[in-house]
Amino acid sequence: MSAVDYDVIVLGSGFGGSLLSAILAKSGLAVALIDSARHPRFAIGESSTPLADYTLAMIANEYDLPELLPLTKYGSWKREHAEIGCGLKRGFSYFGHRPETEFGGESQLLVAASSSDESSDTHWLRSDVDAFVFGVAKTHGVTTFEEATYQLHRKPDGWLVDGICDDNAISLQARFAVDATGSAGVVLKSLGIADQTQLLNTNSAAIFAHFANVKPVAECLDDIGVDRQRHPFPCDAAAVHHVLDSGWMWQLRFDDDTVSVGMMFGGRGARPIDTSVDLQVVWQQQIDRFPMLRHQFSVATIVRPKKGLQFAKRVQRLTTTAAGEYWAALPGTAGFIDPLHSTGIAHTLLGVRRLVSILLMAPMNRERQLQQYSDQLINELRLVDELVAGCYAALPSFQLWSAWCMLYFAAVTSMEQADSNTANQSFLRADDVLFREMLIEARAELRLAVADGSAVACDRFEQRLRCLIQPWNVVGLMNAECGGMYSHTAAN
Ligand SMILES: Cc1cc2nc3c(=O)[nH]c(=O)nc-3n(C[C@H](O)[C@H](O)[C@H](O)COP(=O)(O)OP(=O)(O)OC[C@H]3O[C@@H](n4cnc5c(N)ncnc54)[C@H](O)[C@@H]3O)c2cc1C
């Protein structure tokens, strides 16, 4: 059987691989998109940000894909694509808990990302969104293969894929392959690219699923008499973070009232998860330690995925190289740090945009650009690692955790508010030397505060950080007068 020729083979049809394929096909390339699963299928990584929405809008405009524009804001999404599941995300909500202690209302941080529901960010129900973007790819002429079993072969001048799809033998070849398979890293593995996960500071495990009947935080606060009047937005219409002694929990509420929930274990108090114990038992033990969580989950049930709670022993991974002469990996395949700070969607979209501009160049001009793409991506993932690791190191202090979070907000808001083309900048100021130096100093100060552990040391750290972030503090972060309630941080 002779192989069918393509310009590019994309492995993995999550929203990243599908979007890349759609743009390339729309731009005139012959693209094959192959996935080992079939849409719609469960996927995690659901919380968008202003930077993600801005980048998606830019891509939609640059490459004439207007069908994607409604997904860049909650208002237009609900009007034009009510059938695609999503949730309202007005910002980031954090609640600090102590084991066996009723939440008292003092440990709260709410950071607005959007100023209205209409212009708001969203939680993406990934099974729906990925299926939609996959459909867009098909519409623009991408040849798609779902539930394919195949072998990838490296040839001197490209790639050959042999396999079976829908009971038919398939054989495809292309000069260039994109690895968008996430943790499977099909191209990375076939090339034997070395891994450098051991260099990462963050070390966290995850247990997650989608639940129904999770009581909203707002109702729990009302039940225990905690005043919500100061909240700059309804606290559940957000990426909710419950900050615990051993890690944290995310809660992302969709409009059908199901909630994506994940428990991250990674603080100093976290013990390795005993995999001989039933996951449900580990989950329940953790919930039972915190009165508000107990309350929220008293009648909750798992609705997705069918196989129940999912477990990832260590979620971090990082490759040493993210692109070469005939291949490239998308950001979520090159590495992943942690769900904290919701960096995955925005980073993937930035990576898609960068890769498209390289793949639309003449092949002989690509080599240096691909090297830069790889270096930049890995540098950015290392930065995200620093921004995340400090939060875990700060635990169990909610004060130190919240202060360290401000470094992420300083990076992202200074990017969002810059006049220049945000999507052309390095992600989260990764190539800003002064910002990186400041981070090193901040981490040293954090170590001192953690080692000391006193209230005075925590206050001192906060004051120091306030000075350190000043050059990037364009939205009034760490303003003692707001008492942790930030409304003026909204980007849209
Ligand atoms: C626990 C967790 C929580 C997260 N939370 C967030 C968040 O809140 N916000 C955020 O922005 N990001 C988050 N992320 C990151 C986010 O999931 C990724 O950035 C995003 O999914 C990347 O999209 P993608 O399309 O590149 O890859 P993926 O979504 O990983 O898609 C990979 C695709 O490859 C397919 N595939 C797998 N193996 C093969 C194979 N052998 N051959 C062909 N196809 C294959 C899969 O079926 C899938 O369709 C989270 C990640 C994790 C692990």
Ligand as a Chemical Component Dictionary entry (heavy atoms), coordinates in Angstrom:
data_LIG
# 
_chem_comp.id                   LIG 
_chem_comp.type                 NON-POLYMER 
_chem_comp.pdbx_formal_charge   0 
_chem_comp.three_letter_code    LIG 
# 
loop_
_chem_comp_atom.comp_id 
_chem_comp_atom.atom_id 
_chem_comp_atom.alt_atom_id 
_chem_comp_atom.type_symbol 
_chem_comp_atom.charge 
_chem_comp_atom.model_Cartn_x 
_chem_comp_atom.model_Cartn_y 
_chem_comp_atom.model_Cartn_z 
_chem_comp_atom.pdbx_ordinal 
LIG C1  C1  C 0 -4.455 17.612 36.432 1  
LIG C2  C2  C 0 -4.374 18.724 35.386 2  
LIG C3  C3  C 0 -5.108 19.904 35.541 3  
LIG C4  C4  C 0 -5.011 20.938 34.603 4  
LIG N1  N1  N 0 -5.706 22.111 34.814 5  
LIG C5  C5  C 0 -5.576 23.133 33.939 6  
LIG C6  C6  C 0 -6.314 24.357 34.100 7  
LIG O1  O1  O 0 -7.101 24.532 35.033 8  
LIG N2  N2  N 0 -6.141 25.342 33.184 9  
LIG C7  C7  C 0 -5.293 25.194 32.133 10 
LIG O2  O2  O 0 -5.139 26.145 31.354 11 
LIG N3  N3  N 0 -4.616 24.043 31.925 12 
LIG C8  C8  C 0 -4.718 23.014 32.800 13 
LIG N4  N4  N 0 -4.057 21.847 32.580 14 
LIG C9  C9  C 0 -3.217 21.726 31.366 15 
LIG C10 C10 C 0 -4.043 21.318 30.157 16 
LIG O3  O3  O 0 -4.629 20.053 30.407 17 
LIG C11 C11 C 0 -3.179 21.223 28.914 18 
LIG O4  O4  O 0 -2.460 22.410 28.765 19 
LIG C12 C12 C 0 -4.025 21.014 27.665 20 
LIG O5  O5  O 0 -4.832 19.877 27.811 21 
LIG C13 C13 C 0 -3.145 20.851 26.451 22 
LIG O6  O6  O 0 -3.976 20.593 25.324 23 
LIG P1  P1  P 0 -3.473 19.763 24.107 24 
LIG O7  O7  O 0 -4.555 19.752 23.111 25 
LIG O8  O8  O 0 -2.125 20.249 23.694 26 
LIG O9  O9  O 0 -3.202 18.288 24.673 27 
LIG P2  P2  P 0 -4.165 17.270 25.414 28 
LIG O10 O10 O 0 -5.372 17.932 25.920 29 
LIG O11 O11 O 0 -3.294 16.547 26.400 30 
LIG O12 O12 O 0 -4.622 16.255 24.263 31 
LIG C14 C14 C 0 -3.823 15.176 23.878 32 
LIG C15 C15 C 0 -4.568 14.375 22.818 33 
LIG O13 O13 O 0 -3.685 13.351 22.364 34 
LIG C16 C16 C 0 -4.401 12.142 22.263 35 
LIG N5  N5  N 0 -3.458 11.035 22.355 36 
LIG C17 C17 C 0 -2.914 10.474 23.475 37 
LIG N6  N6  N 0 -2.086 9.474  23.118 38 
LIG C18 C18 C 0 -2.092 9.419  21.760 39 
LIG C19 C19 C 0 -1.412 8.619  20.806 40 
LIG N7  N7  N 0 -0.593 7.625  21.163 41 
LIG N8  N8  N 0 -1.644 8.871  19.491 42 
LIG C20 C20 C 0 -2.502 9.843  19.091 43 
LIG N9  N9  N 0 -3.169 10.607 19.960 44 
LIG C21 C21 C 0 -2.953 10.414 21.277 45 
LIG C22 C22 C 0 -5.422 12.199 23.377 46 
LIG O14 O14 O 0 -6.510 11.335 23.147 47 
LIG C23 C23 C 0 -5.822 13.668 23.320 48 
LIG O15 O15 O 0 -6.879 13.883 22.437 49 
LIG C24 C24 C 0 -4.164 20.787 33.484 50 
LIG C25 C25 C 0 -3.475 19.578 33.301 51 
LIG C26 C26 C 0 -3.567 18.569 34.240 52 
LIG C27 C27 C 0 -2.761 17.285 34.044 53 
# 
loop_
_chem_comp_bond.comp_id 
_chem_comp_bond.atom_id_1 
_chem_comp_bond.atom_id_2 
_chem_comp_bond.value_order 
_chem_comp_bond.pdbx_ordinal 
LIG C1  C2  SING 1  
LIG C2  C3  SING 2  
LIG C2  C26 DOUB 3  
LIG C3  C4  DOUB 4  
LIG C4  N1  SING 5  
LIG C4  C24 SING 6  
LIG N1  C5  DOUB 7  
LIG C5  C6  SING 8  
LIG C5  C8  SING 9  
LIG C6  O1  DOUB 10 
LIG C6  N2  SING 11 
LIG N2  C7  SING 12 
LIG C7  O2  DOUB 13 
LIG C7  N3  SING 14 
LIG N3  C8  DOUB 15 
LIG C8  N4  SING 16 
LIG N4  C9  SING 17 
LIG N4  C24 SING 18 
LIG C9  C10 SING 19 
LIG C10 O3  SING 20 
LIG C10 C11 SING 21 
LIG C11 O4  SING 22 
LIG C11 C12 SING 23 
LIG C12 O5  SING 24 
LIG C12 C13 SING 25 
LIG C13 O6  SING 26 
LIG O6  P1  SING 27 
LIG P1  O7  DOUB 28 
LIG P1  O8  SING 29 
LIG P1  O9  SING 30 
LIG O9  P2  SING 31 
LIG P2  O10 DOUB 32 
LIG P2  O11 SING 33 
LIG P2  O12 SING 34 
LIG O12 C14 SING 35 
LIG C14 C15 SING 36 
LIG C15 O13 SING 37 
LIG C15 C23 SING 38 
LIG O13 C16 SING 39 
LIG C16 N5  SING 40 
LIG C16 C22 SING 41 
LIG N5  C17 SING 42 
LIG N5  C21 SING 43 
LIG C17 N6  DOUB 44 
LIG N6  C18 SING 45 
LIG C18 C19 SING 46 
LIG C18 C21 DOUB 47 
LIG C19 N7  SING 48 
LIG C19 N8  DOUB 49 
LIG N8  C20 SING 50 
LIG C20 N9  DOUB 51 
LIG N9  C21 SING 52 
LIG C22 O14 SING 53 
LIG C22 C23 SING 54 
LIG C23 O15 SING 55 
LIG C24 C25 DOUB 56 
LIG C25 C26 SING 57 
LIG C26 C27 SING 58 
# 
